[in-house]
Amino acid sequence: MHFIAIVGTNTKQSTNRQLLQFMADHFSSEVMIEVCEIKDIPMFNENKPQNDDPIEVKELTQKIAQADGIIIGCPEYTHSFSSALKSTLEWLSYRVHPLAEKPVMLVGASKYATGASRAQAQVREVLDSPGVNAKVLPGNEFLLGNSHHAFDSKGNIKDKKTIEFLEQCFSHFLDFINNSSAASQKPVDIAANKDSVKFVEEDKSMESNKKIRWDASYDVVVLGFGGAGATAARFAADDGAKVLLVDSAPEGHEGGNTRYAAQLIGSGDDFDGLKKYYKNLTAPMNLDEEMIDTYVEGMVGIPDYLKKYLDVEPVSWRHDDFAGKGVAASIIAEFPEFPGAQSHDLTTVHEGVFDAALWQNLKQQVAKRSDKIDVLYSTPARKLIQNPVSKVVCGVEIEREHVLRNVKAKNGVVLAMGGFENNQQYIEDFLGAKKLTPLGSTYNKGAGIKMAQEVGADFWHMNNYESLGLLHGMAFAVEEGERGRLMLGAQNQLLSSGSIFAVGDDGSRYFNESEENRHGHIKNHGTWKVPLNQQHPYLVFDQTKKNELDKDSIIGKYEPYQENLLKADSIAQLAQLMGVNASILEKAMVRFEQAAKNKEDAEFHRDPKTLRAFDQGPFYAIQMSQTVLNTQGGPRRNSRSEILNPDGQPIPHLYSAGELGGICANQYQGGGNLAECLIFGKIAGQNAAVPKMEDTTVAYVEGRSERDTQSASSFTFTSDNKTEEENFTTGKNQYIGRSDAGIGGEVVVRLTSDSKKNIKNVEILKQSESGDVGLEALEKMPKEMVAKNKIDVDAVSGASVSSKALKSAVADALKQVNKEG
Amino acid sequence: MNFVAIEGTNADFSYNRMLLHYINRHFASEHRIEVCEIADLPAFNADLDVNEQSAVLALDKKIKGADGVIIASPEYDHSIPAVLKSTIEWLSYQLNSFYKKPVLIVGASYGPQGSARAQFQLRQILSSPDVMANVLPGNEFLLGNVMQQFDDEQNLKDPTVIGNLETSFHDFVDYTTTFKK
C-alpha cells in the first residue's frame, strides 16, 4: 500500500515532520509512506480564476488521488490546527475533491502535554464537512505530548510504549482501509441473511456512483437534435443556460422525424372547440385534463409562437387563401365527424409542405445561439447518471468517438430522442408486430426508453403508433433497415380500385381497400385503429392493373416494385410464390369476382364503384409492408414536461419533449406531433434551465469538475456546429456555388465552365440529403445539366427539395462565371 | 468608543464585509468603527520575523489602540477560513495583540446556520492561552440566509434581525466598558 503523509505546518523545525518521518521508516517493511510538505502552498483565495490552481496544489491533488490512504501530522496553534493546513484543505475542497472518501489517519505532536488534541478534534470536523468528505479513522487518537523530548538523536521515538501504541493505531488504520474497500468486493452468502445482502448491494451501487469523474459540465444537456430537442435547447439557452445538444446521427442526418415530416403544425382557432376535438380523438381513453389544457392552449397559440420565436409569418391551411394549396381538407381535420373538428387548423412557416422548412428554421435557431449551445453529432447517449440517494439526474454518459464521457448537467437533462421505430425488439414487445417499415429517421432506436427505464420512469402510450401511405398505411416492401417510400394520393387511388385486392398472411382479404386510412388507422367497428399487422401482406392484381401501374410516373419507376413483382399463370401458382394457402387465395378470388359482378362487397363493404372483375391470367402479386411513421410511447410526463415515476412524482431534473412519450394517443390528427415538439420543447427547455438547489445528498464525488456553487460552466466540448465556412479549392474556370435549401442543410457544388461559359462539369462537394431519392437527384441531375448545358432540368420526382437546392447551388456558381466574363 | 472590525476573508466579494460596513454605518453616531482587511497579510510562518511584517504590525497597532475588536467570519468546511486563522496566528505569536481585548464575533452564511460552527471554533481559538482575548459570552450574532438579508442600499432589511444586532452590540459595548474601568 501507498500512503501520503502530510506535514501540517510550514515551519522548518517541526516535531510533526519528525513523527511522520519516523512512521515512514518504522513501517517501511509493510507499506510505503511518502512524506509531503505544504510549506509552498499559497494562502487559499477563492478569487483565483479557474484552471489557475497553484501547481503545488495540483501536485498534491494528484498524489492524494493515487494514494490508498492519507496520514496528517497536525500541530496545534492557538487550540486549533495551523492556518497552513487549513489553507491546504480549503484548496483541496474547492474545485478539486481528492480527499472525498479517502481514508485518513490523524496524528499530532505538540510540545505541551495535550499533544494537539484540540487541533485534531477540529481537523476531524473539517475533514467530515461535506466539501471535504474524507473517511477519517474513528478513535485511535495518536497524540505525542512533550514532543521536544520524545525523539532521540537519530529521530526515533524513545519510549517503547509510545511506539507500541503507534503500531496499534496504524494497524487499526490498515484494517479500516481493508474493510471499507472490501465491503463492495466481498462475495456474499445469499442464503445467510437476506437483509444484509440487500444492504451490501445498495452499498455497492453507491460505490460505483461515487467514482464518477466528469469530462464536461453544462447547465442543461439535451439528448436528440430533432424538432423537440432543437426547441428545448434554444429556449434553455434563451433563459441563460449553457447547453450541450447531442445526436446519434452524423452531421446532416440529424433532425429526427421532424426533418421528414410534412412540416404541418397542429393549431387551432378556439380553445373550447379544440379541446372538445382532442378529447374525442383520445376517447375512449382518458387523458390527464391538465395535460390536454396545456397542449390545446399551446396549439391555439401556435401562430403567435411562429411570429414571436421563429420570425415568420404563419400560414393557415384552413383560412389563408393562396395559390398552390396542396393540402386536402381531409387532412386539416382528419376526423371531421368529431365535435370541435372545425376548430382544428394546420399552420406552416411558409406556403409549402414536405420541404423541411420548419426543421431548417428550428436548426437555424440553434445555430444562431452557438455561443450558448454546443452541438455534438455522431454522439449517442448511453445512460443517465442518477444520484442513488436523491434520485436527481445529474448527468449523462455519452459515447464520443468510441470513448464514454460523463457530462454533468447542473440544472436538467431533456430527453428528446424520438421513438423506437427502428428497434425490432421494442416493436415486437410494445406494438406486437413482427416487422414495420420506417418512413422517417432511421436513428430513432428507442434509446430514450431504456434510459428512462433505468432511472425509474413510468410509461404511457406504449402501443400507440402512426402509419401513413398506401391502403391502411403501407409501402412497397423493402429490405430490413431501409426506409420505405411514402406514397399517397394518386398512387393510393391506383392500388385501391379496379382489379386488385389485398390479402393477409393466409391469403384471405382482411380490410376494405377503398377506405383511405387516417394516419394508418382504419375504421374498426366504430373507432379507428391501426389494423392487426400482417407479416407479409400482398396485393393481387391482373394484367390490366399491371399496365396501369407500369404507366404511373412513380410506381412504374420504383425499383422495389419492379424487382419484387411476382407473376404466375394461375392463382394456385401465384399462391405458391407468395407462400400462402392456395385454396384460401382461390376462395378470396372467387368472392372478389362475385362482389365485382354483384356490385356489392358483402365481406368488407368496399365501394362498388372501385370493384372491377379480373382478366384471365397471368396474375400478379407484390409484397407490401406496414409502415411506421412514428411511435408515441415513452416516459410519462406532466404539464411541466417533467418525467414522472410510477407514483406520479417527478424524477428530479429530468424532462422530455416530442415523440418520446408524447401526449398524442389513440386517434391521431396530423400535425399533432410537431405541435408537441414546439409546445413541450419550450416548456422542457425553460424548466430545465431554471437553476436548481445544490444536491446536498453526497453520494458521488466529482473528479475533474469544479464545485457546484459556481454558476458558470467551466469545461465544455468543442461544438461540431462549425460557424466558419469550409474552403474548397478551385482551378481555372472553376467556381464554387452554395445553397442552404437542402433537406440536410448546405449543398456545395464546384462548376467547371469553358471559355464560352458552357457548363462542362458539376461536382457535388458537400451535401447531407436523405439517403434515397435525394441522392438519386444529386447523382442524375448534374449529368443532365452538363448534357443539356442548362440548370433547369427535370427535378427527380419525390426529391423536389434536394433538386431545388442543387439547382440553386449551381445557379450561384454560374452567377460568378457570368460576372467574370 | 473606538473599535476595530476585522473582515475574516480574502474573497473579493463577501457578505461578512457588507455586514461590517453596515455595523459601521448603523452605530456611527455613537462609536468609531474601523473596518480592516486581512487579504494582504502574508501567510503565517513561525520561521519569519514578525518585526519585518509591516502589515501585521499595523494591524497589531490598531487593535492595541482600540477599545474592542469585532470579527466577522464566514465558514469554510465547518471552520474559519485559513486566512483568518493565519491572522490570529500572527497576532498571537510574539505580539499578543488580543491579550484581554474584548471581542465580538459576528458571521454571515448562505445557508440557515449563519456560520455557527466557525463562530464556535473562533471562540475556542480566541479563548486559548496563546490568544487570551475576552470574548463576549453568549450573544451570538448569526446571520443565516444572507442573500435575502440586505436591501439595495446594503442595509439589513428585517427589523428583528437589526434588533438582535443592536442587542448584541450594546451588550458588547457594556462588556467593553467594564474592562475599561
Interface residues (C-beta under 8 A of the other chain):
Chain A: T9 N10 T11 K12 K39 P42 M43 F44 N45 E46 N47 Y77 T78 H79 S80 S82 S83 A84 K86 S87 T88 L89 E90 S93 R118 Q122 E125 V126 D128 S129 G131 V132
Chain B: N10 A11 D12 A39 A43 F44 N45 A46 D47 Y76 D77 H78 S79 I80 P81 A82 V83 L84 K85 S86 I88 E89 S92 Y93 R117 Q121 Q124 I125 S127 S128 D130 V131
